[in-house]
Amino acid sequence: MPGLIGKKIGMTSVFNEDGKNIPCTIIQAGPCVVTQLKTDEIDGYSAVQLSFDEQKEKRMTQALIGHFSKAKTTVKKKLVEFEMPEKEINLGDTITIDIIEEGSYVTIVGTSKGKGFQGVVKRHGFKGVNDATHGQHNRQRHPGSIGAASYPARVFKGMRMGGQMGNARVKVENLQVLKVMPEKNIVLVKGAVPGANNSYVIIEK
């Protein structure tokens, strides 16, 4: 399998053989159930749909309840599509943390924490005006000029300005797997991953 769905539990730190303290993220990875197999003939592309985390049936639509019953599994909260693996896989199969090897590297996709509307100093790291003189009193954290006047008479696309920060899909590549605990479906990944605690993440091998 090319990946798993997981849930970010929180952060901690571990010591390596040299006694160095390494920050890491605790992720509950799987078990995931195969709920759909998409093919080129029917869907126009090939993919495998995995589901994760139990959900109350009364919170699901009848269409989704029927979708899960085809795979002979209970209803789940999170559905994600992955590339079709090379080895044969069947509807209703359970994919566990066993596909992740200790010491390997993974890519993790998550939704970053939402920060709301933020100015250019926090959002883009602008310096601001710290040495204000000549009666200047209210421009310390403002962006300054955003373009010319009569020509080109517009603001170019992509100009760094204040706006919504966070709450976006973020991919972090090449994170090392420090430890795998199959009995608890827990994996420890070096460094930080995007998202708040208990948010869903996608682990790609």
C-alpha positions as CSV (number, residue, x, y, z in Angstrom):
1,M,0.0,0.0,0.0
2,P,1.3,3.5,-0.8
3,G,-0.1,5.0,2.4
4,L,-2.4,5.2,5.4
5,I,-4.9,7.6,7.1
6,G,-3.9,8.6,10.6
7,K,-4.7,11.0,13.4
8,K,-2.3,13.4,15.1
9,I,-2.2,12.6,18.8
10,G,0.4,15.2,19.9
11,M,4.1,15.9,20.3
12,T,6.8,14.5,22.5
13,S,10.6,13.9,22.4
14,V,12.8,10.9,22.5
15,F,16.6,10.4,23.0
16,N,18.7,8.7,20.4
17,E,21.8,6.5,20.9
18,D,24.0,9.6,21.2
19,G,21.8,11.1,23.9
20,K,20.4,13.8,21.7
21,N,16.9,14.9,22.4
22,I,14.8,14.7,19.2
23,P,11.3,16.3,19.0
24,C,8.7,14.0,17.3
25,T,5.0,13.7,16.6
26,I,2.8,10.9,17.8
27,I,0.4,9.6,15.1
28,Q,-2.3,6.9,15.3
29,A,-1.9,5.3,11.9
30,G,-4.8,3.0,10.9
31,P,-6.1,0.4,10.8
32,C,-7.8,1.4,7.5
33,V,-10.4,-0.6,5.6
34,V,-10.6,-0.8,1.8
35,T,-14.1,0.6,0.9
36,Q,-13.8,1.0,-2.8
37,L,-11.6,-0.1,-5.7
38,K,-11.8,2.3,-8.7
39,T,-10.9,1.0,-12.2
40,D,-10.1,2.6,-15.6
41,E,-13.1,0.8,-17.2
42,I,-15.7,2.1,-14.7
43,D,-14.3,5.3,-13.1
44,G,-11.8,6.4,-15.7
45,Y,-8.8,6.0,-13.4
46,S,-7.5,3.4,-11.0
47,A,-7.3,4.1,-7.2
48,V,-8.1,2.5,-3.9
49,Q,-10.3,4.2,-1.3
50,L,-9.4,3.7,2.4
51,S,-11.6,4.6,5.4
52,F,-10.5,5.3,9.0
53,D,-12.0,6.1,12.4
54,E,-15.4,4.8,13.6
55,Q,-18.5,7.0,13.2
56,K,-22.1,6.7,14.6
57,E,-24.4,5.3,12.0
58,K,-27.1,7.9,12.8
59,R,-24.8,10.7,11.5
60,M,-24.4,9.1,8.1
61,T,-26.6,9.3,5.0
62,Q,-28.2,6.1,3.8
63,A,-26.1,6.3,0.6
64,L,-22.9,6.2,2.7
65,I,-24.2,3.4,4.9
66,G,-24.9,1.4,1.8
67,H,-21.4,2.2,0.5
68,F,-19.7,0.9,3.7
69,S,-22.0,-2.2,3.8
70,K,-20.7,-3.3,0.4
71,A,-17.3,-3.5,1.9
72,K,-18.8,-5.4,4.9
73,T,-17.5,-2.8,7.4
74,T,-18.8,-0.3,9.9
75,V,-19.3,3.4,8.9
76,K,-16.2,5.5,9.1
77,K,-15.4,9.3,9.4
78,K,-12.6,9.8,7.0
79,L,-12.3,8.6,3.3
80,V,-9.1,9.1,1.3
81,E,-8.0,7.7,-2.1
82,F,-4.5,6.4,-2.8
83,E,-2.8,5.1,-5.9
84,M,-3.6,1.5,-6.7
85,P,-0.9,-0.8,-5.2
86,E,1.0,-3.3,-7.3
87,K,0.0,-6.3,-5.2
88,E,-3.6,-7.5,-5.3
89,I,-6.0,-6.0,-2.9
90,N,-9.6,-6.8,-2.2
91,L,-12.7,-4.9,-1.0
92,G,-13.0,-5.1,2.8
93,D,-9.3,-5.7,3.4
94,T,-7.7,-4.1,6.5
95,I,-4.5,-2.2,6.0
96,T,-2.4,-1.9,9.2
97,I,0.6,0.0,10.4
98,D,2.8,-3.0,9.3
99,I,3.4,-1.3,5.9
100,I,5.5,1.4,7.7
101,E,9.1,0.4,8.5
102,E,11.1,1.9,11.4
103,G,13.8,4.1,10.0
104,S,12.1,4.8,6.7
105,Y,11.0,8.2,5.4
106,V,7.4,9.3,4.9
107,T,5.5,12.3,3.5
108,I,2.6,13.6,5.6
109,V,-0.3,15.7,4.5
110,G,-2.5,17.6,6.9
111,T,-4.6,20.8,7.3
112,S,-2.7,23.5,9.1
113,K,-4.1,25.4,12.1
114,G,-6.3,28.4,11.1
115,K,-4.9,31.7,12.3
116,G,-7.7,33.9,10.9
117,F,-6.9,37.3,9.3
118,Q,-3.3,38.3,9.9
119,G,-1.2,41.2,8.8
120,V,2.0,41.1,6.7
121,V,4.4,41.0,9.7
122,K,2.9,37.7,11.0
123,R,1.8,36.3,7.7
124,H,4.9,37.0,5.6
125,G,7.6,38.0,8.1
126,F,7.8,41.7,7.1
127,K,10.2,43.7,9.3
128,G,8.0,46.7,9.9
129,V,9.2,50.2,10.8
130,N,11.2,50.1,14.0
131,D,13.1,53.3,13.7
132,A,10.2,55.7,13.0
133,T,11.0,59.4,13.1
134,H,9.6,62.8,12.0
135,G,6.3,62.3,13.8
136,Q,5.5,58.9,12.2
137,H,3.2,57.1,14.7
138,N,0.9,54.6,13.1
139,R,2.8,52.7,10.4
140,Q,4.9,50.2,12.4
141,R,3.3,47.0,11.1
142,H,2.0,48.2,7.7
143,P,3.2,46.8,4.4
144,G,4.3,50.1,2.7
145,S,3.9,50.6,-1.0
146,I,2.1,47.9,-3.0
147,G,2.8,49.2,-6.5
148,A,3.4,52.2,-8.8
149,A,0.9,54.9,-9.6
150,S,-0.2,55.8,-13.1
151,Y,1.7,52.9,-14.6
152,P,0.9,50.0,-14.4
153,A,-2.1,51.5,-12.5
154,R,-2.8,48.2,-10.8
155,V,-1.5,45.8,-8.1
156,F,0.2,42.7,-9.5
157,K,-1.2,39.3,-8.7
158,G,0.6,37.5,-5.8
159,M,1.4,40.7,-3.9
160,R,2.2,39.8,-0.3
161,M,-0.6,41.4,1.8
162,G,-2.6,40.7,4.9
163,G,-5.3,38.0,4.7
164,Q,-6.5,34.6,5.8
165,M,-3.6,32.6,7.3
166,G,-3.5,28.9,8.0
167,N,-6.4,26.4,7.5
168,A,-4.8,25.1,4.3
169,R,-3.6,21.8,3.0
170,V,0.1,21.4,3.8
171,K,2.5,18.6,2.7
172,V,5.7,17.9,4.6
173,E,8.1,15.6,2.9
174,N,10.9,13.2,4.0
175,L,10.0,12.8,7.7
176,Q,11.9,10.0,9.4
177,V,10.0,7.3,11.2
178,L,11.6,7.0,14.6
179,K,9.5,4.2,16.1
180,V,6.6,2.0,15.2
181,M,4.3,0.4,17.9
182,P,2.1,-2.1,16.0
183,E,0.2,-3.2,19.2
184,K,-1.1,0.4,19.7
185,N,-1.2,1.5,16.0
186,I,1.2,4.3,16.9
187,V,4.0,5.7,14.9
188,L,6.6,8.3,16.0
189,V,7.7,10.7,13.3
190,K,10.7,13.1,13.6
191,G,9.7,16.8,13.7
192,A,6.4,18.5,13.5
193,V,3.4,17.7,11.2
194,P,0.7,20.2,10.2
195,G,-2.6,20.4,12.1
196,A,-4.0,20.5,15.5
197,N,-4.2,17.5,17.9
198,N,-6.8,14.9,16.9
199,S,-6.8,16.2,13.3
200,Y,-6.6,13.7,10.4
201,V,-3.4,13.3,8.4
202,I,-2.4,11.3,5.3
203,I,0.8,9.3,5.6
204,E,2.4,8.5,2.2
205,K,5.3,6.1,1.9
